[in-house]
């Protein structure tokens, strides 16, 4: 999916005073370590370069709208990380999530049975 894959060099986001962002993963990491001066250069009262890049390059208007509504690096980082989780979940095949659930259920049942048997054994000694 284009939204999680990195983009080519000519579509990358170039940060003020250096640095390049190629993916949403990179964007989340950039927010975590970005100097305030760089953030203020790209996010002003009248524009949000990050939101524009996400909308134009990744064609993700939902995330772009969320970024436009946020005012701090931390808020934007959280929005990007949440969107990454959503997109990763969409990419997970349906059978994989069913398999994960079955695996968890099997572990629960096995643990319950072992605990019950162990309890019975302990009670027989008392």
C-alpha positions in Angstrom: 0.0 0.0 0.0 1.4 3.3 -1.1 0.6 5.0 2.3 3.0 2.8 4.2 5.6 2.3 1.6 8.4 4.9 1.3 8.2 7.3 -1.6 10.9 8.0 -4.2 13.5 10.7 -3.6 11.8 13.3 -5.7 8.6 13.0 -3.6 10.3 13.0 -0.3 9.7 15.7 2.3 12.7 17.9 2.8 13.0 19.4 6.3 14.2 22.9 6.9 17.9 22.8 7.8 18.3 19.3 6.5 16.8 15.9 6.7 14.5 13.9 4.4 11.3 12.1 5.1 10.3 9.2 2.8 7.4 7.5 4.7 4.9 7.8 7.5 7.3 5.9 9.7 9.9 8.5 9.0 7.5 11.3 9.7 6.6 9.9 13.1 10.2 9.6 14.0 11.0 13.0 12.7 8.3 14.6 14.9 10.0 12.9 17.9 13.4 14.4 17.3 12.6 17.6 15.3 14.0 20.9 16.6 11.3 23.4 17.4 12.7 25.8 14.8 12.2 23.3 12.1 8.7 22.5 13.2 7.8 26.2 13.3 9.1 26.7 9.8 6.8 24.0 8.4 3.7 24.7 10.6 2.4 28.2 10.9 -0.9 29.9 11.4 -1.6 29.8 7.7 0.0 26.5 6.5 1.0 23.0 7.5 3.6 21.6 5.2 3.3 18.1 6.7 -0.5 17.9 6.2 0.0 19.1 2.6 2.7 16.5 1.9 0.6 13.7 3.4 -2.5 14.8 1.3 -0.6 15.3 -1.9 2.0 12.5 -1.9 0.2 9.8 0.1 -3.3 10.8 -0.9 -4.4 10.4 2.7 -6.9 13.2 3.3 -8.0 11.7 6.6 -4.5 12.0 8.1 -3.9 15.3 6.5 -7.1 16.7 8.1 -5.9 15.4 11.5 -2.5 17.0 11.1 -4.1 20.3 10.1 -6.1 20.2 13.4 -3.1 19.6 15.6 -0.8 22.3 16.8 2.2 20.5 18.5 4.8 18.0 17.4 3.6 15.5 20.0 0.0 15.7 18.8 1.1 15.3 15.2 3.4 12.4 16.1 0.5 10.6 17.9 -1.8 11.2 14.9 0.7 9.7 12.5 1.4 6.7 14.7 -2.3 6.0 15.1 -2.8 6.2 11.4 0.2 3.8 10.9 -1.5 1.3 13.2 -4.8 1.6 11.3 -3.1 1.0 8.0 -1.1 -1.9 9.3 -4.3 -3.5 10.6 -5.9 -3.0 7.2 -3.0 -4.8 5.6 -3.2 -7.8 8.0 -5.0 -10.6 6.2 -8.3 -11.7 7.8 -7.0 -15.2 8.3 -4.0 -13.9 10.2 -6.1 -12.2 12.8 -8.3 -15.3 13.2 -5.2 -17.4 13.6 -3.9 -15.0 16.3 -7.3 -15.3 18.1 -7.3 -19.1 17.9 -3.7 -19.2 19.2 -4.6 -17.1 22.2 -7.7 -19.2 22.9 -5.7 -22.4 22.8 -3.1 -21.0 25.2 -5.9 -19.9 27.6 -7.6 -23.3 27.5 -4.3 -25.1 28.0 -3.4 -22.9 30.9 -6.8 -23.4 32.5 -6.6 -27.2 32.2 -3.0 -27.3 33.6 -4.0 -25.0 36.5 -7.1 -27.1 37.3 -5.1 -30.3 37.3 -2.3 -28.8 39.4 -5.0 -27.5 41.8 -6.5 -31.0 42.1 -3.1 -32.5 42.8 -2.3 -29.9 45.4 -5.7 -30.5 47.1 -5.1 -34.2 47.2 -2.0 -33.7 49.4 -3.9 -31.5 51.9 
